């Protein structure tokens, strides 16, 4: 761990978001989440759209129940959703926003709106329900822009964790992750933590295989070499992309990314993890970065999932 507390940077915090889409999926904590989003919207002088989605009846349901009954249910659902959204908006002082209600599948409706309106940040709320986890996973995979999943918290002090991978082909994604995490930390006057997980290639094989013998001392030397290279790369990323003048701690830890992130969230009391959603490893970057989905399922804190610069939504295609 490296504590990088410095003098105020000459570089101003970057303007990150100009067109934000807020979709409350949780049953509680939506007003508090919206207040936090509004602080970023006002800082960036951005546009804010508040949207709710109600289910669309299938053709079979219309045939089964009759159009009059289905239309009555739709009208009641629309009024209930509007009341819920208006209550959330009215709880934020000085916010003038007219809630919009879409009808259809939540993922498809939200992603199509994000594409059509060119939103650069999708914010959704979650309180951990199993059904809502499936929706979040689909949004993470298909949203054209970063997805910020806000979960309820009582923490008085904000701590942001940026998870990076110093592989050369991840530089664009690392830059986006660090700039967004840096911007969040500057706005909230928060602690910023930067984490990198590393593993020695073939370590288990070198230790146990009957077909290769490597002296334990040589394995330790290789581990130190790999760790040093990762520390150097992380320090360079932080120096290049972080402007935050407060507490900035770097963590270069041996282990899988999912395990390292979960341990740091617990030990450092992290409120928000900023991480990538798609990795370049595998078939030309088409393999889903499962670490983000694991984080959504296992972490209780908020998660902001960032896309590579050249990502295109499959719904758009």
C-alpha positions in Angstrom: 0.0 0.0 0.0 1.3 3.5 -0.9 -0.1 6.6 0.7 0.1 9.4 -1.9 -1.1 12.6 -0.1 0.1 15.7 -1.9 -0.3 19.4 -2.4 -3.2 20.7 -4.4 -2.8 19.8 -8.1 -2.6 22.6 -10.7 -4.9 20.5 -13.0 -8.6 21.2 -12.6 -11.0 18.2 -12.0 -12.2 17.0 -15.4 -15.7 17.5 -16.6 -17.0 14.0 -16.8 -20.7 13.9 -17.5 -23.0 16.1 -19.5 -26.2 14.1 -20.0 -27.2 11.8 -17.1 -30.0 9.3 -17.0 -31.4 8.4 -13.5 -33.5 5.2 -13.2 -34.6 4.3 -9.6 -35.0 0.5 -9.3 -34.8 0.3 -5.5 -37.7 0.4 -3.1 -35.8 2.7 -0.7 -33.1 5.3 -0.7 -33.9 6.8 -4.1 -34.2 10.4 -2.9 -30.8 10.2 -1.2 -29.3 8.7 -4.3 -30.8 11.4 -6.5 -29.4 14.1 -4.2 -25.9 12.7 -4.7 -26.4 12.5 -8.5 -27.7 16.1 -8.6 -24.4 17.3 -6.9 -22.5 15.9 -9.9 -25.0 17.2 -12.4 -24.8 20.7 -11.0 -21.0 20.6 -10.8 -20.8 19.7 -14.5 -23.8 21.8 -15.6 -25.2 18.6 -17.1 -28.6 17.6 -18.2 -30.6 15.2 -16.0 -33.4 12.9 -17.0 -35.4 10.8 -14.5 -37.1 7.7 -16.0 -39.3 4.9 -14.6 -40.3 1.8 -16.6 -43.5 -0.2 -16.2 -44.0 -3.7 -17.7 -45.7 -4.0 -21.1 -48.3 -6.7 -21.4 -47.8 -9.4 -23.9 -50.2 -10.0 -26.8 -51.3 -13.3 -25.0 -52.0 -11.4 -21.8 -54.2 -9.0 -23.7 -56.1 -11.9 -25.2 -56.4 -13.6 -21.9 -57.6 -10.7 -19.8 -59.1 -8.4 -22.3 -57.8 -5.0 -23.5 -60.0 -3.0 -21.1 -58.6 -4.7 -18.1 -55.0 -4.5 -19.3 -55.4 -0.8 -20.1 -56.8 -0.1 -16.7 -53.9 -1.9 -15.0 -51.4 0.1 -17.3 -53.1 3.4 -16.3 -52.9 2.5 -12.6 -49.2 1.4 -12.9 -48.4 4.7 -14.8 -50.0 6.8 -12.0 -48.2 4.8 -9.3 -44.9 5.2 -11.0 -45.4 8.9 -11.6 -46.3 9.4 -8.0 -43.2 7.5 -6.9 -40.8 9.5 -9.2 -42.4 12.8 -8.3 -41.9 12.1 -4.6 -38.3 11.4 -5.3 -37.7 14.5 -7.4 -39.5 16.8 -4.9 -37.3 15.5 -2.1 -34.3 17.2 -3.8 -34.2 20.9 -3.1 -34.2 23.1 -6.2 -34.5 20.3 -8.6 -36.8 20.9 -11.6 -37.2 17.7 -13.5 -40.3 16.2 -15.2 -40.2 12.4 -14.7 -40.7 10.3 -17.9 -42.3 6.9 -17.8 -41.6 4.2 -20.4 -43.5 1.0 -21.0 -41.7 -2.3 -21.8 -38.7 -4.4 -20.8 -36.6 -2.4 -18.3 -33.2 -3.2 -19.9 -34.4 -2.6 -23.5 -36.3 0.6 -22.7 -33.4 2.1 -20.7 -30.7 1.2 -23.1 -32.6 2.4 -26.1 -33.3 5.7 -24.3 -29.6 6.0 -23.4 -28.6 5.4 -27.0 -31.2 7.7 -28.5 -30.5 10.6 -26.1 -26.8 10.0 -26.1 -26.6 9.8 -22.3 -23.0 9.5 -21.0 -23.9 8.2 -17.6 -26.7 5.8 -16.5 -27.5 5.8 -12.8 -29.7 3.1 -11.3 -30.5 2.4 -7.6 -30.5 -1.0 -6.1 -31.4 -2.5 -2.7 -30.1 -6.0 -3.4 -33.2 -8.0 -4.6 -32.6 -11.1 -6.7 -34.8 -9.9 -9.6 -33.1 -6.5 -9.7 -29.6 -8.2 -9.9 -30.5 -9.8 -13.2 -31.6 -6.5 -14.6 -28.4 -4.8 -13.4 -26.3 -7.5 -15.1 -28.1 -6.9 -18.3 -27.7 -3.2 -18.1 -24.0 -3.5 -17.3 -23.6 -5.7 -20.4 -25.7 -3.6 -22.8 -25.6 0.0 -21.7 -23.6 2.2 -24.2 -22.3 4.3 -21.3 -21.0 3.8 -17.7 -23.5 2.4 -15.3 -23.4 3.7 -11.7 -25.3 1.3 -9.3 -26.1 3.2 -6.1 -26.8 1.2 -3.0 -28.0 2.6 0.3 -25.3 3.7 2.8 -25.1 5.4 6.1 -21.4 6.2 5.8 -20.6 9.8 6.7 -17.2 9.7 4.9 -16.9 8.7 1.2 -14.1 6.3 0.1 -13.7 5.6 -3.6 -11.8 2.6 -5.0 -10.6 2.5 -8.6 -9.7 -1.0 -9.9 -7.2 -0.9 -12.7 -5.3 -3.5 -14.8 -1.9 -2.2 -16.2 -1.9 -4.4 -19.3 -0.9 -2.2 -22.3 -4.2 -2.9 -24.1 -6.2 -1.6 -21.1 -4.8 1.9 -21.1 -7.9 3.6 -22.5 -10.1 1.8 -20.0 -7.7 2.6 -17.1 -7.8 6.2 -18.0 -11.6 6.3 -18.0 -11.7 4.5 -14.7 -9.2 6.8 -13.0 -10.6 10.0 -14.4 -14.1 9.1 -13.2 -12.9 7.9 -9.8 -10.8 11.0 -9.5 -13.7 13.2 -10.4 -16.0 11.5 -7.8 -13.3 11.8 -5.1 -12.7 15.5 -5.8 -16.5 16.3 -5.7 -17.1 14.5 -2.5 -13.7 15.4 -0.9 -13.3 11.7 -0.5 -10.4 9.3 0.0 -9.3 7.8 -3.3 -7.9 4.2 -3.4 -6.3 2.7 -6.5 -6.1 -1.1 -6.6 -4.4 -3.6 -8.8 -4.5 -7.4 -8.5 -1.6 -9.4 -9.8 -0.7 -13.1 -10.1 2.5 -14.9 -11.0 1.9 -16.9 -14.2 2.2 -20.6 -13.7 3.0 -20.3 -10.0 0.9 -23.3 -8.9 2.4 -25.4 -11.7 6.0 -24.4 -10.8 5.3 -25.4 -7.1 3.6 -28.7 -7.7 4.0 -30.2 -11.1 6.2 -33.3 -11.6 7.2 -32.1 -15.1 8.9 -28.9 -14.0 11.0 -28.0 -11.1 11.7 -24.5 -10.0 13.6 -23.6 -6.9 11.4 -21.8 -4.2 13.9 -19.0 -4.1 13.5 -18.5 -7.9 9.7 -18.4 -7.5 10.0 -15.7 -4.8 12.4 -13.7 -7.0 9.8 -13.8 -9.9 7.0 -12.8 -7.5 9.0 -9.8 -6.4 9.8 -8.9 -10.0 6.1 -9.1 -11.0 4.9 -7.1 -8.0 7.5 -4.4 -8.6 6.5 -4.1 -12.2 2.8 -3.7 -11.3 3.6 -1.1 -8.6 5.6 0.9 -11.1 2.8 0.7 -13.7 0.1 1.7 -11.1 2.2 4.7 -9.9 2.6 5.9 -13.4 -1.2 5.6 -14.0 -1.9 7.6 -10.9 0.6 10.3 -11.7 -0.8 10.6 -15.2 -4.5 10.6 -14.5 -5.2 11.6 -10.9 -5.6 15.2 -9.9 -7.1 14.6 -6.4 -5.1 16.5 -3.7 -6.4 14.6 -0.8 -5.6 11.1 0.4 -4.7 8.7 -2.5 -3.7 5.2 -1.5 -2.5 2.6 -3.9 -2.8 -1.2 -3.3 -0.9 -3.7 -5.4 -2.0 -7.1 -4.0 -1.4 -10.7 -5.1 -4.6 -12.6 -5.8 -7.6 -12.7 -8.2 -9.2 -9.4 -8.9 -12.6 -10.3 -7.4 -11.0 -11.4 -4.1 -8.7 -8.4 -3.9 -11.5 -6.0 -4.5 -13.8 -7.6 -2.0 -11.1 -7.6 0.7 -10.2 -4.0 0.1 -13.9 -2.9 0.2 -14.2 -4.6 3.6 -10.9 -3.5 5.2 -10.9 0.1 3.8 -14.6 0.6 4.2 -15.1 1.5 0.6 -18.4 3.1 -0.5 -17.9 3.1 -4.3 -15.9 0.8 -6.6 -15.1 2.1 -10.1 -14.1 -0.7 -12.4 -14.2 -1.9 -16.0 -16.9 -4.1 -17.3 -15.3 -5.7 -20.4 -11.7 -7.1 -20.7 -9.7 -7.5 -23.8 -8.6 -10.9 -22.8 -10.1 -13.8 -24.8 -11.7 -13.5 -28.2 -10.8 -10.0 -29.3 -12.3 -8.4 -26.2 -15.7 -10.0 -26.7 -15.5 -11.9 -23.4 -17.5 -10.3 -20.5 -15.4 -9.0 -17.7 -17.0 -11.3 -15.0 -15.3 -9.4 -12.2 -17.8 -6.6 -12.5 -20.7 -9.0 -12.3 -19.2 -10.8 -9.3 -18.8 -7.4 -7.7 -22.4 -6.5 -8.3 -23.6 -9.8 -6.7 -21.2 -9.9 -3.7 -20.4 -6.3 -2.7 -22.8 -4.2 -0.7 -21.3 -0.9 -1.7 -22.1 1.1 -4.9 -20.4 0.1 -8.1 -19.7 2.3 -11.2 -19.0 0.1 -14.2 -17.0 1.7 -17.0 -16.9 0.6 -20.7 -13.8 0.6 -23.0 -13.6 3.6 -25.3 -14.6 1.6 -28.3 -17.5 -0.3 -26.8 -20.7 -0.5 -28.8 -23.9 -1.7 -27.2 -25.2 -5.0 -28.7 -28.7 -3.4 -28.7 -27.4 -0.6 -30.9 -26.0 -3.2 -33.3 
